[in-house]
Amino acid sequence: MNFEVGTALPERVFYIDRALLKQYADASGDQNPIHQNEDFAKSVGLPNVIAHGMLTMGLVGQYAADWAGGSGQVKEYSARFTKPVIVPADEKVDLTVTATVGEVFEDGSVRLDLNATSAGVKVLGMARAIVLKA
C-alpha cells in the first residue's frame, strides 16, 4: 500500500471509566490513590481521579498497532504526557485518537503523528509511532 504524507487516519474513541482504572491498577500494580480515590486526588490538587498515564499511552499505542496490523508492526512509539485524563465517578470519558502520516520511509514503514484528546483537551504531546503497515 502507498501512503502519502498528510494522509489522515480514521478517528477512534476509547472510553475510560473507574472500573477500567481499577482493572489497570490491579494488572500493573500501580495502586496510587490518585487513580482510584476522589477525596485523595482532590486533596493533592487534582480536579478528580485521573487515569494512569501509561494506560493513556497504551491505548494510543493500541490505536497505532491496530492500524498497522498488530503490535509486531510497531517499530517505535513515544509520547509526552501533557494533561491528565480526568475520570469522574459514574462516567465514561473519551480518549479520542487520530493520526496523520508524517513521513514515509523507503523500507515501507511510516511515521504516524498521533493526537490524543479527552473532553477536547490534548493529553499527549509529540506522540509518534513508526510502523510497518501489514
C-alpha positions in Angstrom: 0.0 0.0 0.0 1.1 3.5 -0.7 0.6 6.2 1.9 1.3 9.9 1.4 2.5 12.4 4.0 -0.5 14.2 5.3 -3.0 11.3 4.9 -5.4 11.5 7.9 -6.3 8.2 9.5 -9.8 7.4 11.0 -10.6 8.6 14.5 -11.0 6.0 17.2 -12.6 6.7 20.6 -11.7 4.6 23.7 -13.8 5.0 26.8 -12.3 5.1 30.3 -14.2 4.7 33.5 -13.4 3.9 37.1 -13.8 0.2 36.5 -11.1 0.3 33.8 -8.8 2.3 36.2 -9.3 -0.4 38.8 -8.5 -3.2 36.3 -5.4 -1.4 35.1 -4.3 -0.7 38.7 -4.6 -4.4 39.5 -2.8 -5.5 36.4 0.0 -3.0 36.6 0.4 -2.9 40.4 0.0 0.9 40.3 -2.4 1.4 43.2 -1.6 5.1 43.6 -4.8 6.6 45.2 -4.9 9.5 42.6 -6.2 6.9 40.2 -9.0 5.5 42.5 -9.8 7.8 45.4 -11.6 11.0 44.6 -11.0 12.6 48.0 -7.3 11.8 47.9 -6.9 13.1 44.3 -8.6 16.4 45.2 -6.5 16.7 48.4 -3.3 16.7 46.3 -4.7 19.4 44.0 -6.2 17.3 41.2 -9.7 18.1 39.9 -10.7 14.5 40.3 -9.4 10.9 39.9 -7.1 10.7 36.9 -6.3 7.8 34.5 -2.8 6.3 34.7 -0.5 7.9 32.2 0.7 4.6 31.0 -2.9 3.4 30.4 -3.5 6.5 28.3 -0.3 6.0 26.4 -1.0 2.3 26.0 -4.4 2.9 24.4 -2.9 5.4 21.9 -0.3 2.8 21.2 -3.1 0.2 20.6 -4.5 2.6 18.0 -1.2 2.5 16.1 -0.8 -1.2 16.5 -4.4 -2.0 15.3 -4.0 0.3 12.3 -0.6 -1.3 11.4 -1.9 -4.9 11.7 -0.7 -5.9 15.1 1.8 -4.9 17.8 4.6 -6.7 16.0 4.3 -4.0 13.3 5.2 -1.2 15.7 8.9 -0.4 15.5 9.0 2.7 17.7 6.5 4.6 19.9 6.9 7.6 22.1 4.9 10.4 23.6 5.0 13.0 26.3 2.3 13.5 28.9 0.8 17.0 28.7 -2.5 16.8 30.7 -4.2 14.0 32.7 -7.4 12.2 31.6 -9.9 13.2 34.3 -12.3 10.4 35.2 -15.3 11.4 37.4 -17.3 8.8 39.3 -20.0 7.0 37.3 -18.9 8.4 34.0 -17.1 7.2 30.9 -14.8 9.7 29.5 -13.4 9.7 26.0 -9.9 9.2 24.8 -10.1 10.3 21.2 -7.2 9.3 19.0 -6.4 10.5 15.4 -3.3 10.2 13.4 -1.7 11.7 10.3 1.0 10.1 8.2 4.0 12.3 9.0 6.7 10.5 7.0 7.0 7.6 4.6 10.3 5.6 4.7 12.0 3.6 1.9 11.5 0.4 3.8 7.8 0.8 3.6 7.3 1.9 7.2 5.5 5.1 8.1 5.6 7.6 10.9 2.3 8.3 12.4 1.8 11.6 14.2 -0.7 10.8 16.8 -3.2 13.1 18.5 -4.9 12.2 21.7 -7.6 14.3 23.5 -10.1 13.8 26.3 -13.0 16.1 26.7 -11.4 18.2 23.9 -8.1 18.6 25.9 -4.9 17.4 24.4 -3.5 14.8 26.8 -0.3 13.6 24.9 2.3 15.7 23.1 4.8 14.6 20.5 3.1 11.3 20.2 4.6 9.3 17.3 4.9 5.8 16.1 7.0 4.2 13.4 5.0 1.3 12.0 5.2 -1.2 9.2 1.8 -1.4 7.5 0.8 -5.0 7.1 
